[in-house]
Amino acid sequence: MNYQLEVSNITKSYGDLKANDTVSLNIKDSSIHALLGENGAGKSTLVKIIYGSLMPDSGEMRWGGNSYSPKNPFEARENGIAMVFQHFSLFESLTVEENIILGLDGVGLNQNFTDEILKYSKQYGLDVNPQQVVGDLSVGARQRVEIIRCLLQNPKLLIMDEPTSVLTPQEVSDLFVTLKKLAADGCSILYISHKLEEVREICSEATILRGGRLVQSCVPQDHSQKELAEMMIGKKLTELARSKINVGSEIFSINNLSKKSDDLYGVDLENINLTIRQGSIVGIAGVAGNGQDELMELLIGEKSSGDGVLSFNGQDVGLLGSHERRQLSMFFIPEERLGHGAVPDMSLDENMLLSRPDSSGMTSSGVIDWSSVASYSEKVIDDFNVQTPSSKMLAKSLSGGNLQKFMVGRELIRNPELLIVSQPTWGVDAGSANNIHQSLISLADNGSAILIISQDLDEILSLCEQIHVLSEGKLSEAVDMKNNGLEKISQLMVGGES
Amino acid sequence: MIKLIPRVENSKAMILLSPLLAMTLTALSALIIFIFILDDIKVSSVFFTLFVLPLTDSYLFPELLVKAAPLMIIGLGLSIGFRAGIWNIGAEGQYVIGGIAGGAVGLYFYNVEGFWLLPLMAIASILGGMFYASIAAFLRIRYQVNEILVTLMLTYVAVLFLSAMLQGPLRNPAGFNFPESRIFHDSAMLPIIWEGTRLHIGFIIAIIISLVAWFGIKKHMFGMQIKITGSAPRAAKFAGFNDNKTVLYSLLISGGLAGLAGFFEASGPAGQLTPGLPQFYGFTAIIVAFLARLHPIGILFSSLLIALSYVGGEEVQIEYNLPSSITQIFQGMLLFYFLACDILIKYKVVLNKTKN
């Protein structure tokens, strides 16, 4: 068997932390190879070493059979390794062609690449218009631009970092067609992801990392999703299931909510209607930037939504601030952890006070009872399995998953009648995501209502009984999941009619 | 090679040690400068006069406390706004308006005896300072006008307003047209708390204010509100804090306290309103606040330290004919070293022995 890339016994330490500890990985010719692992498992370190932006402490690599030790990404690209990053590096005000040229080594802007771009575009089904300005493109189209830019370098290995996290289901399946074609034409692909279903669909091999060490390399199709996930996190996952769905009476409704955005690049919300009942989990799916942030602001009460559009237990709450809404038992978890749901430079105790209904007893007429605050934050840390030495740690010192568990716990210990949460598991490791989903489910089982706004369609599908789609500031009716539900959601996400 | 590595948690030891380190470095640098510019004999005595004498001399020490009081009061007010990211740079102006307001009340009741007069003057001065700062608050809230510019420029207006008053309604009728007010009568003068010196009750009140501020910042939601607003504005909205109120309250507090300090100066050491009322306390208090890292108890100490530099600096001017810029060099170095040493709180220094 021929290997395009052989990585053996790579070790890389940062101080006391071994980010990679004798990690090996072999990528066959013309194959799609998955690199799996939670946040902090050492995936990025390994990829950076392969791509030449980090030097390993020890270990060696072979590229096409020859010894390979790139000193910088430039050298890696010369060898035929290209990478599509999770966060695109495109200039929004330039055209597709200009962006592609700027990304190539040793090429001037005066050269014409239109034909070549169109050639690749056709060959691999990467639909782009070279003369279009990137700022006008959807996320999926931007990714296609990045891929074409890589292909122009005739790579033998294409590294893709979490490529589907921002795509609609349709875009994902288009991407998979492209990737399979590329592999068939001799370009191996290193596919970094935590979405196990995808990995099982397109990858012929998978290397799993945990805590900087190699767990094993395997054929993903030989294992169930659950087994793969358990290899990633190193412990058993609990199966997600609602024990009982007891949908009660209506608790919250949005009635004809329209709001022009103050921001030039914001999204105007148009005539949004939604009803939530006790004990139900309602999901709002949709691609980022379709009004999720604007809607969340109004739901939290950071901006006033005006008279008569938000009703909680029959009371008009549209003019209330977020603190007043919490007094009524509405609680919120925003998407951004650092800087929105938590203050990075403050301790967990202090962060506890961001959400402080008077009934909590943490403050009385403004005077803070720090011992009560600390007992609450310790309770959150215990009950929600937040890994931290103490509640005095700064919020920014926690990993994303741990901080998210803290933020979820902070709201859940108030036993909210209504919880509104945006992207509950964004950038969170699989183990923590599982914990968070589990606690949301048990909250709903106990009769609370939950509204989840998420771009992660799998999350919405696995948790919610009632699913809406937000697209260009408009919210769809609840999708009937019995008849081709997934297809309808997919159409709605790109702005089509159901 | 020396490397700075971020600490996981801020170092408690360094929070206390870094000011001491900064003071040591300042003293060492001052020593080096003196060695270069002075004769050998003078170096130690100048050094002594600058740093030690103000603490031991029975005349200079109370003077140090007299200077520290307004710095402390203004610094406390400013620190509250600074925590919230509200930059009131014009405390000097609010100080002057406060002094005029307090003094005007005292002069209106000239030769009227009464224990109520001083409290009334104090209230007038606080309201004066608040009013003056509220102009900036109004413009910022209503029209998003930058409060740094407004407060700073209004300082010059306040100083001119003072001289207009002193040439007009507040001028001493028996003062040979000098632009000065009457000398306040006894009921309008602050009680002296150290017999034979100029140390007045304002110093005690300054300490009380710093304890109240400490309580407010540590134990009250208002302290959290300004801290959160300053450090993460979106999180402040999430918590349900009204940012307009944060702007208004922090400007009112810093303005009111600056006004009170102006009244203490007028009814304390000055004893009248003169064009010499503005003493730059309003600007120096910015340094005081930052030296203390905006901590109320820290401000108690940093105001004493800066007052030391004033008193010691004046003393070496008088005794050794050194230029007045000695004081400024000293304050500047102190601030620089403080800011530099603060990095040790968040980072630790590691001597890197290994290659690369």
Interface residues (C-beta under 8 A of the other chain):
Chain A: G15 I300 G301 E302 G321 S322 H323 E324 R326 F332 P334 E336 L338 G339 H340 G341 A342 V343 P344 D345 M346 E350 L353 L354 S355 R356 T363 G366 V367 I368 W370 K392 M393 L394 S397
Chain B: I5 V8 E9 N10 K219 H220 M221 F222 M224 K227 I228 S231 A232 R234 A235 K237 F238 A239 G240 N242
